[in-house]
Amino acid sequence: MPFAQRSEAHPLATRTVGELATGLPGATAVFRAHKLDFCCGGQVPLAEAAAAKGIPLELITAELMALEPAPADHPEATAELIPFILDRYHATHRRELPELVRLARRVEAVHRERADCPRGLADFLEGLEQALEGHMQKEEQILFPTMLAGGHPMIGMPVGVMRSEHDDHGRALAVLAKLTKDHTPPLDGCGTWRALYAGTRKLTDDVMAHVSLENNVLFPRFGA
């Protein structure tokens, strides 16, 4: 039986990856395990995303359906959701990224003679910090106030810019994974090295959740 016909038997097959990521707690861990993009590529139906990766639909739907349903961990009302994003993600990125840059510079300095030293990681993180800061300022100064005021007929334009920058963030996270060997320190890595990679893994999870919440929950409320 063709794949497309089989997929119709699965109740989750036509739901988008982004919808499942934001509405089914635990789904993001399943998607990460299968390397499915749920932030920038969140608009793709599950069946299509699984097929593109060569993942049996029956396997991933079984894993998703085994998750315990629970309420979303973010406020529903837009007037509460935007402050939640500012506190949970914007403030967190600003607090944690400078420390990650500091840790990376220390690791690169102390372990510069090692072949597995993550050379260039500090500069890369500093560039990512600057990119995120510029992005967040646009949201805080232009987009979010407009949304809290009820929207605007032309709101699709700034939202389009934000979505494009979200795609850039997704590509940056892929580079970060390569630089850190998927956030895996060497077995004999020092405490600083381990702390650094634990931090880059958390940063990746936070940015992906941040982007997913905006792309798949907040922005669609304004038809964008």
C-alpha contacts under 8 A as a table, 3 or more apart, distances in Angstrom:
res1	aa1	res2	aa2	distance
1	M	5	Q	6.71
1	M	6	R	6.65
2	P	5	Q	5.44
2	P	6	R	6.41
3	F	6	R	5.07
3	F	7	S	6.12
4	A	7	S	5.24
4	A	8	E	6.92
5	Q	8	E	5.63
5	Q	9	A	7.71
6	R	9	A	5.79
6	R	10	H	7.77
7	S	10	H	5.61
7	S	13	A	6.03
7	S	47	A	6.44
7	S	57	L	7.01
8	E	11	P	7.38
8	E	13	A	6.84
8	E	14	T	7.96
10	H	13	A	5.33
10	H	58	E	7.82
10	H	61	T	7.31
11	P	14	T	7.25
12	L	15	R	5.41
12	L	46	L	7.01
12	L	61	T	6.71
13	A	45	P	6.56
13	A	46	L	5.10
13	A	47	A	4.76
13	A	57	L	7.73
13	A	61	T	7.67
14	T	45	P	5.11
14	T	46	L	6.10
14	T	47	A	6.46
15	R	19	E	6.65
15	R	20	L	6.98
15	R	45	P	5.27
15	R	46	L	6.01
16	T	19	E	5.18
16	T	20	L	6.41
16	T	42	G	6.33
16	T	43	Q	5.48
16	T	44	V	5.18
16	T	45	P	3.95
16	T	46	L	5.44
17	V	20	L	5.24
17	V	21	A	6.09
17	V	37	D	7.81
17	V	38	F	5.48
17	V	41	G	7.74
17	V	42	G	4.92
17	V	43	Q	6.47
17	V	44	V	6.04
17	V	45	P	5.91
17	V	46	L	5.31
17	V	49	A	7.61
18	G	21	A	4.97
18	G	22	T	6.27
18	G	38	F	5.08
18	G	39	C	6.41
18	G	41	G	7.57
18	G	42	G	3.89
18	G	43	Q	5.96
18	G	44	V	7.69
18	G	212	S	6.41
18	G	216	N	5.73
19	E	22	T	5.46
19	E	23	G	5.93
19	E	42	G	7.34
19	E	43	Q	7.94
19	E	216	N	6.34
19	E	217	V	7.97
20	L	23	G	5.12
20	L	24	L	5.33
20	L	27	A	6.53
21	A	24	L	5.84
21	A	25	P	7.10
21	A	26	G	7.79
21	A	27	A	5.26
21	A	28	T	5.30
21	A	38	F	6.46
21	A	212	S	7.60
22	T	25	P	7.14
22	T	72	A	6.93
22	T	212	S	7.09
22	T	213	L	6.58
22	T	216	N	7.41
22	T	217	V	7.55
23	G	71	P	7.60
23	G	72	A	5.79
24	L	27	A	5.63
24	L	67	L	7.77
24	L	69	P	6.29
24	L	70	A	7.02
24	L	71	P	7.97
24	L	72	A	7.22
25	P	28	T	7.38
25	P	67	L	7.52
25	P	68	E	7.64
25	P	69	P	6.80
25	P	70	A	6.41
25	P	71	P	7.72
25	P	72	A	6.82
26	G	29	A	5.57
26	G	30	V	6.86
26	G	67	L	6.52
27	A	30	V	5.10
27	A	31	F	6.23
27	A	64	L	6.22
27	A	67	L	7.56
28	T	31	F	4.99
28	T	32	R	6.05
28	T	38	F	7.32
29	A	32	R	5.11
29	A	33	A	6.16
30	V	33	A	5.18
30	V	34	H	6.49
30	V	60	I	7.72
30	V	63	E	7.15
30	V	64	L	7.17
31	F	34	H	5.19
31	F	35	K	5.87
31	F	36	L	4.88
31	F	37	D	7.09
31	F	38	F	7.05
32	R	35	K	4.72
32	R	36	L	5.98
32	R	37	D	7.58
33	A	36	L	7.80
34	H	55	I	7.83
36	L	49	A	7.02
36	L	50	A	7.66
36	L	53	K	7.70
37	D	40	C	6.57
37	D	41	G	5.23
37	D	42	G	6.48
38	F	41	G	5.54
38	F	42	G	4.35
38	F	208	M	7.65
38	F	212	S	6.66
39	C	42	G	5.05
39	C	170	G	7.63
39	C	208	M	5.58
39	C	209	A	7.06
39	C	211	V	5.59
39	C	212	S	4.31
39	C	215	N	7.21
40	C	43	Q	7.87
40	C	163	R	7.84
40	C	166	H	6.47
40	C	167	D	5.47
40	C	170	G	6.44
40	C	211	V	7.21
40	C	212	S	7.18
40	C	215	N	7.62
41	G	44	V	6.23
42	G	212	S	7.17
42	G	215	N	7.84
42	G	216	N	7.12
43	Q	216	N	7.65
44	V	48	E	6.53
44	V	49	A	6.15
45	P	48	E	5.39
45	P	49	A	6.25
46	L	49	A	5.09
46	L	50	A	6.02
47	A	50	A	5.26
47	A	51	A	6.13
47	A	57	L	6.33
48	E	51	A	5.13
48	E	52	A	6.19
49	A	52	A	5.22
49	A	53	K	6.58
50	A	53	K	5.28
50	A	54	G	6.09
50	A	55	I	4.95
50	A	56	P	6.78
50	A	57	L	6.15
50	A	60	I	7.83
51	A	54	G	4.92
51	A	55	I	5.95
51	A	56	P	7.26
51	A	57	L	7.43
52	A	55	I	7.73
55	I	59	L	7.39
55	I	60	I	7.36
56	P	59	L	5.37
56	P	60	I	6.79
57	L	60	I	5.45
57	L	61	T	6.04
58	E	61	T	5.40
58	E	62	A	6.03
59	L	62	A	5.29
59	L	63	E	6.42
60	I	63	E	5.09
60	I	64	L	6.21
61	T	64	L	5.01
61	T	65	M	5.94
62	A	65	M	5.17
62	A	66	A	6.16
63	E	66	A	5.24
63	E	67	L	6.90
64	L	67	L	5.47
65	M	68	E	7.90
72	A	75	P	7.74
74	H	81	L	6.71
74	H	84	F	7.25
75	P	78	T	7.77
75	P	80	E	5.89
75	P	81	L	5.14
75	P	84	F	7.31
76	E	80	E	7.15
76	E	81	L	6.30
77	A	80	E	5.36
77	A	81	L	5.91
78	T	81	L	4.76
78	T	82	I	6.08
78	T	148	L	7.30
78	T	218	L	7.35
79	A	82	I	6.12
79	A	83	P	7.24
79	A	148	L	6.24
80	E	83	P	5.59
80	E	84	F	6.24
81	L	84	F	4.96
81	L	85	I	6.27
81	L	218	L	7.91
82	I	85	I	5.09
82	I	86	L	6.32
82	I	144	F	7.02
83	P	86	L	5.00
83	P	87	D	6.14
84	F	87	D	5.22
84	F	88	R	5.72
84	F	89	Y	7.94
85	I	88	R	5.27
85	I	89	Y	5.41
85	I	90	H	6.63
85	I	210	H	7.34
86	L	89	Y	5.76
86	L	90	H	4.79
86	L	91	A	6.20
87	D	90	H	6.06
87	D	91	A	5.26
87	D	92	T	7.15
88	R	91	A	6.37
88	R	92	T	6.08
89	Y	92	T	5.01
89	Y	93	H	6.01
89	Y	206	D	6.95
89	Y	207	V	7.65
89	Y	210	H	6.30
90	H	93	H	5.37
90	H	94	R	6.36
90	H	136	M	6.76
91	A	94	R	5.19
91	A	95	R	6.14
92	T	95	R	5.07
92	T	96	E	6.01
93	H	96	E	5.36
93	H	97	L	5.73
93	H	129	E	7.91
93	H	203	L	7.51
94	R	97	L	5.95
94	R	98	P	7.19
94	R	129	E	7.84
94	R	133	E	7.67
95	R	98	P	6.75
95	R	99	E	7.56
96	E	99	E	5.46
96	E	100	L	6.39
96	E	199	G	7.97
97	L	100	L	4.99
97	L	101	V	6.26
97	L	125	L	7.34
97	L	126	E	7.82
97	L	129	E	6.25
98	P	101	V	5.12
98	P	102	R	6.32
98	P	126	E	7.67
98	P	129	E	7.70
99	E	102	R	4.99
99	E	103	L	6.17
100	L	103	L	5.06
100	L	104	A	6.03
100	L	122	A	7.79
100	L	125	L	7.41
100	L	196	L	6.13
100	L	199	G	6.69
100	L	200	T	7.33
101	V	104	A	5.11
101	V	105	R	6.23
101	V	122	A	5.01
101	V	123	D	7.58
101	V	125	L	5.91
101	V	126	E	6.18
102	R	105	R	5.28
102	R	106	R	6.37
102	R	122	A	7.41
103	L	106	R	5.13
103	L	107	V	6.23
103	L	122	A	7.99
103	L	192	T	6.56
103	L	193	W	7.56
103	L	195	A	7.99
103	L	196	L	5.89
104	A	107	V	5.12
104	A	108	E	6.08
104	A	121	L	6.27
104	A	122	A	4.88
104	A	193	W	7.78
104	A	196	L	6.56
105	R	108	E	5.14
105	R	109	A	6.07
105	R	121	L	7.86
105	R	122	A	5.40
106	R	109	A	5.12
106	R	110	V	6.05
106	R	192	T	7.92
107	V	110	V	5.29
107	V	111	H	5.75
107	V	112	R	7.69
107	V	117	C	7.57
107	V	118	P	7.95
107	V	192	T	6.86
107	V	193	W	6.06
108	E	111	H	5.44
108	E	112	R	5.20
108	E	117	C	6.24
108	E	118	P	6.51
108	E	119	R	6.10
108	E	121	L	8.00
108	E	122	A	7.89
109	A	112	R	5.42
111	H	114	R	5.56
111	H	117	C	5.95
112	R	115	A	7.96
112	R	117	C	5.90
112	R	119	R	7.55
113	E	117	C	7.42
114	R	117	C	5.34
116	D	186	P	7.96
118	P	121	L	5.69
118	P	179	L	6.08
118	P	180	T	6.52
119	R	122	A	7.80
120	G	123	D	5.45
120	G	124	F	6.15
121	L	124	F	4.99
121	L	125	L	6.08
121	L	176	L	7.87
121	L	179	L	6.65
122	A	125	L	5.16
122	A	126	E	6.13
123	D	126	E	5.00
123	D	127	G	6.21
124	F	127	G	5.09
124	F	128	L	6.21
124	F	176	L	7.97
125	L	128	L	4.93
125	L	129	E	6.04
126	E	129	E	5.00
126	E	130	Q	6.34
127	G	130	Q	5.13
127	G	131	A	6.22
128	L	131	A	5.02
128	L	132	L	6.08
128	L	169	H	7.98
128	L	172	A	7.38
129	E	132	L	5.23
129	E	133	E	6.05
130	Q	133	E	5.06
130	Q	134	G	6.23
131	A	134	G	5.32
131	A	135	H	6.22
132	L	135	H	4.99
132	L	136	M	5.99
132	L	169	H	7.95
133	E	136	M	5.17
133	E	137	Q	6.12
134	G	137	Q	5.24
134	G	138	K	6.47
135	H	138	K	5.34
135	H	139	E	6.55
135	H	162	M	7.35
135	H	165	E	7.32
136	M	139	E	5.07
136	M	140	E	6.07
137	Q	140	E	4.99
137	Q	141	Q	5.82
138	K	141	Q	5.33
138	K	142	I	5.58
138	K	143	L	6.65
139	E	142	I	5.55
139	E	143	L	4.65
139	E	144	F	5.44
139	E	162	M	7.99
140	E	143	L	6.45
140	E	144	F	5.54
140	E	145	P	6.93
141	Q	144	F	7.03
141	Q	145	P	6.75
142	I	145	P	5.91
142	I	146	T	6.39
143	L	146	T	5.26
143	L	147	M	6.29
143	L	155	I	7.78
143	L	158	P	6.78
143	L	159	V	7.48
144	F	147	M	4.99
144	F	148	L	6.10
145	P	148	L	5.08
145	P	149	A	6.16
146	T	149	A	5.09
146	T	150	G	6.56
146	T	151	G	5.25
146	T	152	H	6.82
146	T	155	I	7.93
147	M	150	G	5.17
147	M	151	G	4.51
147	M	152	H	7.71
147	M	222	F	7.85
148	L	151	G	7.02
151	G	155	I	6.57
151	G	222	F	6.82
152	H	155	I	5.15
153	P	156	G	7.61
154	M	157	M	6.03
155	I	158	P	5.82
155	I	159	V	6.32
155	I	222	F	7.65
155	I	224	A	7.57
156	G	159	V	5.06
156	G	160	G	5.93
156	G	222	F	7.93
156	G	223	G	7.44
156	G	224	A	5.23
157	M	160	G	5.11
157	M	161	V	6.53
158	P	161	V	5.01
158	P	162	M	6.29
159	V	162	M	4.98
159	V	163	R	6.15
159	V	219	F	7.03
159	V	224	A	6.43
160	G	163	R	5.10
160	G	164	S	6.21
160	G	224	A	7.47
161	V	164	S	5.12
161	V	165	E	6.26
162	M	165	E	5.06
162	M	166	H	6.08
163	R	166	H	4.89
163	R	167	D	6.40
163	R	215	N	6.95
164	S	167	D	5.12
164	S	168	D	6.56
165	E	168	D	4.85
165	E	169	H	6.28
166	H	169	H	4.94
166	H	170	G	6.29
166	H	211	V	6.34
167	D	170	G	5.03
167	D	171	R	6.40
168	D	171	R	5.17
168	D	172	A	6.22
169	H	172	A	4.95
169	H	173	L	6.25
169	H	207	V	7.93
170	G	173	L	5.16
170	G	174	A	6.50
170	G	208	M	7.55
171	R	174	A	5.12
171	R	175	V	6.52
172	A	175	V	5.10
172	A	176	L	6.18
173	L	176	L	4.84
173	L	177	A	6.18
173	L	204	T	6.37
174	A	177	A	5.15
174	A	178	K	6.55
175	V	178	K	5.15
175	V	179	L	6.26
176	L	179	L	5.07
176	L	180	T	6.21
176	L	182	D	7.82
176	L	200	T	7.92
177	A	180	T	5.30
177	A	181	K	5.78
177	A	182	D	4.37
177	A	183	H	6.17
178	K	181	K	5.02
178	K	182	D	6.05
179	L	182	D	7.64
180	T	183	H	4.70
180	T	184	T	6.35
180	T	185	P	7.42
180	T	197	Y	6.96
181	K	184	T	5.55
181	K	185	P	7.69
183	H	197	Y	4.92
183	H	198	A	6.91
183	H	200	T	6.58
183	H	201	R	5.79
184	T	197	Y	6.53
185	P	189	G	5.93
185	P	193	W	6.49
185	P	194	R	5.77
185	P	197	Y	6.48
186	P	189	G	4.89
189	G	192	T	8.00
189	G	193	W	5.80
189	G	194	R	6.44
190	C	193	W	5.29
190	C	194	R	6.35
191	G	194	R	5.08
191	G	195	A	6.01
192	T	195	A	5.02
192	T	196	L	6.01
193	W	196	L	5.06
193	W	197	Y	6.38
194	R	197	Y	5.33
194	R	198	A	6.11
195	A	198	A	5.08
195	A	199	G	6.10
196	L	199	G	5.07
196	L	200	T	6.26
197	Y	200	T	4.91
197	Y	201	R	6.06
198	A	201	R	5.21
198	A	202	K	6.30
199	G	202	K	5.08
199	G	203	L	6.03
200	T	203	L	4.89
200	T	204	T	6.11
201	R	204	T	5.11
201	R	205	D	6.31
202	K	205	D	5.05
202	K	206	D	6.03
203	L	206	D	5.05
203	L	207	V	6.03
204	T	207	V	5.28
204	T	208	M	6.10
205	D	208	M	5.26
205	D	209	A	6.13
206	D	209	A	5.14
206	D	210	H	5.92
207	V	210	H	4.91
207	V	211	V	6.04
208	M	211	V	5.24
208	M	212	S	6.01
209	A	212	S	5.04
209	A	213	L	6.06
210	H	213	L	5.32
210	H	214	E	6.47
211	V	214	E	5.29
211	V	215	N	5.91
212	S	215	N	5.15
212	S	216	N	5.58
212	S	217	V	7.55
213	L	216	N	5.54
213	L	217	V	5.26
213	L	218	L	6.50
214	E	217	V	5.58
214	E	218	L	4.73
214	E	219	F	5.74
215	N	218	L	6.44
215	N	219	F	5.56
215	N	220	P	7.19
216	N	219	F	6.65
216	N	220	P	6.46
217	V	220	P	6.03
217	V	221	R	6.95
218	L	221	R	5.65
218	L	222	F	7.58
219	F	222	F	5.65
219	F	223	G	6.92
219	F	224	A	5.43
220	P	223	G	4.91
220	P	224	A	5.09
221	R	224	A	7.29
